[in-house]
Structures are given as structure tokens and as C-alpha cells.
Amino acid sequence: MNDFGDEFDDDDLDVDDEEPTVPCPYCKREVHEDAQRCPYCEHYLSEEDSPAGRKPWLLVVGVIVCLYIVFRWVTG
């Protein structure tokens, strides 16, 4: 070892060159901060990035039941 300290551990390396990461809220793996989807579990990382989902099944069933009741009332 010389006066300049050429020996160092991996912990001493500066990691500023790496892109910032955040944990995926679903699988908890580290993903790039700017990613829209997790490359591991394929979930969207935020509600804004996710595609429009399907309507809740309870709402669809409720509308069908209401239409059936109106149909029976009109024809009965």
C-alpha cells in the first residue's frame, strides 16, 4: 500500500453513475425510477401509467339487473 491509498473496498466506490431506482410496490425488486412497468412482475408502477381497467363486475351486474327489472315492469 502506498501513500495514496490505492487499496479500497467495493463499498468505497462512488455509485453516483448508476441510475436511481425505487422498489416495485408489488414484487419489491429494484426498478429504474423512470420505468412505467416493472420488468420482473409486469405490473404498472403508478395508476397514471396503467391502462384503463375494466369496470367493476358488481356495477355491470347491477346495471343488468336494473335493466331486467325495468324490462319486466314495462312488459308485465
MODELLER restraints for C-alpha pairs under 7 A, 6 or more apart:
rsr = mdl.restraints
at = mdl.atoms
rsr.add(forms.Gaussian(group=physical.xy_distance, feature=features.Distance(at['CA:1:A'], at['CA:7:A']), mean=6.63, stdev=0.5))
rsr.add(forms.Gaussian(group=physical.xy_distance, feature=features.Distance(at['CA:19:A'], at['CA:32:A']), mean=6.81, stdev=0.5))
rsr.add(forms.Gaussian(group=physical.xy_distance, feature=features.Distance(at['CA:20:A'], at['CA:32:A']), mean=6.15, stdev=0.5))
rsr.add(forms.Gaussian(group=physical.xy_distance, feature=features.Distance(at['CA:20:A'], at['CA:33:A']), mean=5.73, stdev=0.5))
rsr.add(forms.Gaussian(group=physical.xy_distance, feature=features.Distance(at['CA:21:A'], at['CA:30:A']), mean=5.81, stdev=0.5))
rsr.add(forms.Gaussian(group=physical.xy_distance, feature=features.Distance(at['CA:21:A'], at['CA:31:A']), mean=5.23, stdev=0.5))
rsr.add(forms.Gaussian(group=physical.xy_distance, feature=features.Distance(at['CA:21:A'], at['CA:32:A']), mean=4.38, stdev=0.5))
rsr.add(forms.Gaussian(group=physical.xy_distance, feature=features.Distance(at['CA:21:A'], at['CA:33:A']), mean=4.73, stdev=0.5))
rsr.add(forms.Gaussian(group=physical.xy_distance, feature=features.Distance(at['CA:22:A'], at['CA:30:A']), mean=5.42, stdev=0.5))
rsr.add(forms.Gaussian(group=physical.xy_distance, feature=features.Distance(at['CA:22:A'], at['CA:31:A']), mean=5.60, stdev=0.5))
rsr.add(forms.Gaussian(group=physical.xy_distance, feature=features.Distance(at['CA:22:A'], at['CA:32:A']), mean=6.36, stdev=0.5))
rsr.add(forms.Gaussian(group=physical.xy_distance, feature=features.Distance(at['CA:22:A'], at['CA:33:A']), mean=5.52, stdev=0.5))
rsr.add(forms.Gaussian(group=physical.xy_distance, feature=features.Distance(at['CA:23:A'], at['CA:29:A']), mean=5.27, stdev=0.5))
rsr.add(forms.Gaussian(group=physical.xy_distance, feature=features.Distance(at['CA:23:A'], at['CA:30:A']), mean=4.46, stdev=0.5))
rsr.add(forms.Gaussian(group=physical.xy_distance, feature=features.Distance(at['CA:23:A'], at['CA:31:A']), mean=6.12, stdev=0.5))
rsr.add(forms.Gaussian(group=physical.xy_distance, feature=features.Distance(at['CA:24:A'], at['CA:30:A']), mean=6.21, stdev=0.5))
rsr.add(forms.Gaussian(group=physical.xy_distance, feature=features.Distance(at['CA:24:A'], at['CA:31:A']), mean=6.44, stdev=0.5))
rsr.add(forms.Gaussian(group=physical.xy_distance, feature=features.Distance(at['CA:24:A'], at['CA:38:A']), mean=6.59, stdev=0.5))
rsr.add(forms.Gaussian(group=physical.xy_distance, feature=features.Distance(at['CA:24:A'], at['CA:45:A']), mean=6.73, stdev=0.5))
rsr.add(forms.Gaussian(group=physical.xy_distance, feature=features.Distance(at['CA:27:A'], at['CA:41:A']), mean=6.57, stdev=0.5))
rsr.add(forms.Gaussian(group=physical.xy_distance, feature=features.Distance(at['CA:31:A'], at['CA:38:A']), mean=6.42, stdev=0.5))
rsr.add(forms.Gaussian(group=physical.xy_distance, feature=features.Distance(at['CA:36:A'], at['CA:44:A']), mean=5.87, stdev=0.5))
rsr.add(forms.Gaussian(group=physical.xy_distance, feature=features.Distance(at['CA:36:A'], at['CA:45:A']), mean=5.80, stdev=0.5))
rsr.add(forms.Gaussian(group=physical.xy_distance, feature=features.Distance(at['CA:36:A'], at['CA:49:A']), mean=6.11, stdev=0.5))
rsr.add(forms.Gaussian(group=physical.xy_distance, feature=features.Distance(at['CA:37:A'], at['CA:43:A']), mean=5.56, stdev=0.5))
rsr.add(forms.Gaussian(group=physical.xy_distance, feature=features.Distance(at['CA:37:A'], at['CA:44:A']), mean=4.31, stdev=0.5))
rsr.add(forms.Gaussian(group=physical.xy_distance, feature=features.Distance(at['CA:37:A'], at['CA:45:A']), mean=5.55, stdev=0.5))
rsr.add(forms.Gaussian(group=physical.xy_distance, feature=features.Distance(at['CA:38:A'], at['CA:44:A']), mean=6.41, stdev=0.5))
rsr.add(forms.Gaussian(group=physical.xy_distance, feature=features.Distance(at['CA:38:A'], at['CA:45:A']), mean=6.67, stdev=0.5))
rsr.add(forms.Gaussian(group=physical.xy_distance, feature=features.Distance(at['CA:44:A'], at['CA:50:A']), mean=5.36, stdev=0.5))
